[in-house]
Amino acid sequence: MPVEALTLVPKAEARQSMKDFKSDQEVRWCPGCGDYAILAAVQGFMPELGLARENIVFVSGIGCSSRFPYYMNTYGMHSIHGRAPAIATGLATSRTDLSV
């Protein structure tokens, strides 16, 4: 997404922290899995974007890494095999107020 496109997405009213982006779901990845580091990194930089959580959507496909949307305190979709890019594109095209 071009940086200019982020200006279309509503900003958060209050300053957010990493904790604000952690869901109440138990993370179920294997010990030592690299997905933990990716999740921590994304939860760490999301507050810096300053976007309202209700305007953020993560779209995933199939596999262990695709549990990602469940672990973020944002909106998310778990799609069928190979369809995540098409679903994300459709959502981003139809809802310019969202960061997909």
C-alpha positions in Angstrom: 0.0 0.0 0.0 1.5 3.4 -0.9 2.1 5.7 2.0 -0.4 8.2 0.5 -3.1 5.6 0.8 -2.6 5.4 4.6 -3.8 9.0 4.9 -7.3 7.8 3.8 -7.5 5.5 6.8 -8.9 7.1 10.0 -6.3 7.7 12.7 -6.6 6.5 16.3 -7.9 9.1 18.7 -5.7 8.0 21.6 -2.1 6.8 21.5 -1.9 3.0 21.3 0.6 0.5 22.6 1.7 -3.0 21.6 -0.7 -4.4 24.2 -3.6 -2.8 22.4 -2.9 -5.0 19.4 -2.7 -8.3 21.4 -5.9 -10.4 21.3 -7.2 -12.5 24.1 -6.6 -15.7 22.1 -4.0 -18.2 23.2 -1.2 -18.4 20.6 -1.0 -22.0 19.3 2.2 -22.3 17.4 5.0 -24.9 17.9 7.8 -23.9 20.3 10.5 -22.1 18.4 8.3 -21.2 15.5 9.3 -18.1 13.7 5.7 -16.9 13.6 6.1 -15.7 17.2 8.8 -13.2 16.1 6.6 -12.0 13.2 3.6 -11.5 15.4 5.6 -9.6 18.0 7.2 -7.4 15.4 3.8 -6.5 13.8 2.2 -5.9 17.2 5.2 -3.7 18.0 5.1 -1.4 14.9 1.3 -1.2 14.6 1.0 1.6 17.2 3.6 3.6 15.3 1.2 3.7 12.3 -1.4 5.5 14.4 -4.3 3.8 12.7 -7.5 3.1 14.5 -7.7 -0.7 15.2 -11.3 -0.8 13.9 -10.0 0.2 10.5 -7.3 -2.5 10.2 -8.0 -5.9 8.6 -5.6 -8.8 8.3 -6.5 -11.4 5.7 -4.8 -14.9 5.8 -5.0 -18.2 4.0 -4.4 -21.7 5.1 -1.7 -23.1 7.5 -0.3 -22.3 10.9 0.8 -18.8 10.0 -2.7 -18.1 8.9 -3.9 -18.0 12.5 -2.3 -14.6 12.6 -5.6 -12.6 12.4 -6.9 -14.4 15.5 -3.9 -13.1 17.5 -4.3 -9.4 16.5 -6.9 -7.2 18.2 -8.1 -5.9 14.9 -10.5 -7.2 12.3 -9.4 -10.3 10.4 -10.4 -12.9 7.9 -9.2 -16.5 7.5 -9.8 -17.4 3.9 -9.8 -20.5 1.8 -6.6 -21.9 0.2 -5.1 -19.5 -2.3 -7.8 -16.9 -2.1 -6.4 -14.4 0.5 -4.9 -12.0 -2.1 -8.2 -11.9 -4.0 -10.2 -11.3 -0.8 -7.8 -8.7 0.4 -7.9 -6.9 -2.9 -11.6 -6.9 -3.0 -11.9 -5.6 0.5 -9.3 -2.9 0.0 -11.0 -1.8 -3.3 -14.5 -1.6 -1.8 -13.5 -0.2 1.6 -10.9 2.6 1.1 -11.4 3.5 4.8 -9.7 0.3 5.8 -6.0 -0.7 5.9 -5.9 -4.2 4.5 
